[in-house]
Amino acid sequence: MTGRRGGRPLVPAYLSTGGVARPSRSHLERLSVLTAAGPPAPAELPAAGLALLDVLAGGSLTVVEAAALLRLPVSAVRVLAADLIDRGLLLSRAPIPAADRFDPDLLKRVADGLRALKH
């Protein structure tokens, strides 16, 4: 997982996933939040899976954040995360939905009210 000076990883991403190309869970998105579930990692876990658990030891991260820290493609981290979820080592939750659009008229009225209080 550590890179060379040129920036290319020593191990190709498809080898990090054991040659698996698609995650077993299709609901994992780029912004899905991953959290370590708590049980200790088994000894037979691949190095990339251990690295993902290590990155998540400090708290929760999105799939894309974990990919950036591991210097792996998002698709590879989705495969790794799905495998760890299947083993009960990770928990995932859907991305936080985007907030509803604000009402510009309401904001204008609040700003006018604050100006009126100031004077």
N, C-alpha and C positions, 0 to 999 in steps of 0.2 A: 504494500500500500504506500510505502514511502516512495517518493519520486526521485528521479535522477535530476541532474542539473538542468537538463533540457525541459523538465516539467512533465515528461511522459512517465507514467507509473511503471514500476518494474514488472508488475503482474497485470496482464490484461483484465479488463472488467469482467469478461465472461467467465474467467477462471475463478474470480472471487465468488461467483454464485454457484460454482460447481457445474457450470455449463447450462444451467437453467435459464431460459430466456424470458419466461413470463411468470409473474407472481401468482401464487395460488389464490390470492384474494384480490378481486378486481376493484374493490372499494377503496384501496389505498391510493390516495391522490398525492400530488406534490406538496400540498399544505396539510395533509393529515398529520396529527400530532402523535408522536411516539413516546412511550414511557416504559421504563424497565418494570417488569412485573414483580421482581423481587427474588424468585428462586435462584439458587446458584447455577451458573452455566455448566452444562455437562462437559466432560473432557473431550468428547468426540466432535465438539462444535468447531466448524472451520474458522480459520484465523479472521476472516472478514466479519463473521458473525460475532466473534469475541470483540473485535474492534468496534462494532456498532453498539454492543452492550456497554463497552467501556465509555464511549462517547455519551451514552444516555445515563451513565451513572450519576451525573451531576444534576439531572432533572429531565424535563421534557424538551423535545426538539421536533420541528417539522421534518418531513422526509427530505426536503430540499436543503435544510440546514445541516442535517446529518450527512448528506451527500457532499456538501461543500467541505465539511470537516474531514471526511474520510477521503476526499479527492477521488470520488467515484461518480459515475453517471447516476442520475436520479433513478433510471430504470433498474440499475443493479441494486441500489439501496432498497427499492420497492420489493425486489425479489428476496433480498436478505431479510427485510422486515417481515414479509409474509411468512417466511419459514420460521422465524423466531416467534411470531404470533401463534402459528400452528403448534409450536412446541410449548407454548404457555410461558415464554420468557419475556414477551413484550405485550403491551397493551396499545391499542390505537383508538383514536377518536377522530370523528369527521372534522374537517376544517371549520373554523368559526365562520358562520355566514357573514357576508358583507352587510354592513349596516344599511338600513333604509336611507334613501336620499333625504337630505334635510329640506325643510321648507324655507325657501329664501324669504318669503313674506314674514314668517314667524321670526326669523333672525333679524330682519329689519325692524320689526316691532319691539323686540327685546333691546336692540341697540338704541332705538328712539327712547324707550323707557329709561334706560340707563343714563342717557344724555339728560333727560328731564330731571332725574334724581340729582345729577351733578350740579345743575343750575338752580 
